[in-house]
């Protein structure tokens, strides 16, 4: 895993599947290096990661290197933030949103 401040990047589908089974509450920011709006969402995910570190796991996923996961969850537009609870996709937030929107969505599943 590549560690940065805040959210960590998931390297591949195998790692994703492992995290999905070991985390009760998981938030995944689907992103790409060329995506301008993704650069706006990235620091919000880092903040979410830091604020909820003890209650939820927040990760980033580069869709250019994980196309199969994009297909599996029908991610056709980025940025897309996926909210999982007990391994099940509960909600998907598409596009740039205020931090409080992401926070409220996460709070619903705590």
Secondary structure, 3 states (H helix, E strand, C coil): CECCCCCEEECCHHHHHHHHHHCCEEEEEEECCCCHHHHHHHHHHHHHHHHCCCCCEEEEEECCCCHHHHHHCCCCCCCEEEEEECCEEEEEEECCCCHHHHHHHHHHCC
